[in-house]
Amino acid sequence: MKHVLLRHRDVPDIHKLEVYRKNGGYEAWQQVLKMQPADVIDVVKASGLRGRGGAGFPTGIKWSFIPKGAEEVYVVINTDESETGTFKDRELLERNPHQVIEGALIAAYAVGAKAIYNYWRGEYMDAAHECQAAVKEAYEAGLIGENILESGFSCDFYNHFGAGAYICGEETALLNSLMGYLGQPWSKPPFPAIEGLYAKPTVVNNTETMANIPPIIVNGADWYRQIGTERSPGPKIACLSGHVNKPGNYEVPLGITYRELIFGEAYGGGIPGGKAFKALLPSGGSGPIMIDEHLDVPMTFEGPETVGSVMGSASLIVMDETVNMVWATTKAIHFFHHESCGKCTPCREGTYWMEQLLHRIMEGHGTERDVRVLENVAENIGGKTLCALGEFARNPVLSSIKHFPEDYRALVQPSAEIPLAVAAD
């Protein structure tokens, strides 16, 4: 299909303002400046666009939560792309930055914001050069700044870099970091739409979400709904990595199956060396593991839920038959333990003890009882933390025990009191 988001693959040098404008760039922005803000929100609502950062909240509804008549409003782009296996936002901002900028400007106009902050993952400083150059071009062309295109609307754009904390992908932790505080989540309410950045109403949207906005405005909500499915409309960038012949970013209509993404010749092209597929992490380390019998479900917001998983940001990590899932789980929990901000005791202590137990098992000192304790610790983290990191951390543990008890059984010593066979129930 023709690219809607990864347009640089069809149009060389579209990162340059001149080329972007020759190919329809900023037409949506000019159109929006002649509309009522409420009408812009209605178009986005009608499109069915849902957030592309992982949570999938309807974008237009999120914008509508901003109080009417608020004097000071902010728009924040979440480019803290720290989820394992995710690299879509980086490509967008390196190769097609103006589309993201234009989308953010439209969001700012719709909610009445006078400033946009693009919050970058700290490790992405080298990747930000093209985006910074694009912002400079847009300022010089009068597309950002004071009295934009003589419309009476003014808005500034700032790139801001985090310090490399995974937790800052969570919107309240991101806002705390942006304000100079510790990057830790806060208890809701207040929600950012009411009290966000500097305690003012704030919209936080993912980078890919913003890139969807201009084509929706230009082509209309009905056109957008022709892509994807009824409940999950539009295109989605899937990040494919791990044991696949052709890793990379693929823009696909929502509704494609995971099997086609992994094995289709137009996409992943199958497993290297003819090895057998073993497991899929459908949302980086955060989503529950999927196995072969799950691969025919559609990649939509609701599809993976039918098999106990989530689409998330669509960062697919494929593992072949050579991978020991206890090892893979240990790697994932090491990451979550390292990235826990420490604010919530269940997450801070739970990730520590899960990592300790997994290391004991991996080193051959564990028993079947240790697996039961590991499972119990994971179950006691769920639903007890301010943000989703604790929930994410337990997913690889519980799903690996459920689907691959044999990998644990091969590493542990028998325990008569609590047999490991219970894990398969």
Sequence and secondary structure as in RCSB ss.txt:
>XXXX:A:sequence
MKHVLLRHRDVPDIHKLEVYRKNGGYEAWQQVLKMQPADVIDVVKASGLRGRGGAGFPTGIKWSFIPKGAEEVYV
VINTDESETGTFKDRELLERNPHQVIEGALIAAYAVGAKAIYNYWRGEYMDAAHECQAAVKEAYEAGLIGENILE
SGFSCDFYNHFGAGAYICGEETALLNSLMGYLGQPWSKPPFPAIEGLYAKPTVVNNTETMANIPPIIVNGADWYR
QIGTERSPGPKIACLSGHVNKPGNYEVPLGITYRELIFGEAYGGGIPGGKAFKALLPSGGSGPIMIDEHLDVPMT
FEGPETVGSVMGSASLIVMDETVNMVWATTKAIHFFHHESCGKCTPCREGTYWMEQLLHRIMEGHGTERDVRVLE
NVAENIGGKTLCALGEFARNPVLSSIKHFPEDYRALVQPSAEIPLAVAAD
>XXXX:A:secstr
   SS GGGTSTTTTSHHHHHHTTTTHHHHHHTTS HHHHHHHHHHHT B SSSS  BHHHHHHTS TT SS EE
EEEE   STT  HHHHHHHHSHHHHHHHHHHHHHHHT SEEEEEE GGGGGGGHHHHHHHHHHHHTTSSBSSGGG
SS  BEEEEEE  S GGGGSHHHHHHHHTTS S    SSS TTTS GGGS EEEEEHHHHHHHHHHHHH HHHHH
TSB SSSBSEEEEEEEES SS EEEEEETT BHHHHHH TTTT S GGG  EEEEETTTTSS  B GGGTTSBSS
SSTGGGGT   TT EEEEEETT  HHHHHHHHHHHHHHH  S SHHHHHHHHHHHHHHHHHHTT  BHHHHHHHH
HHHHTTTT SSSTHHHHHHHHHHHHHHH HHHHHTTSB  SSS GGGGG 
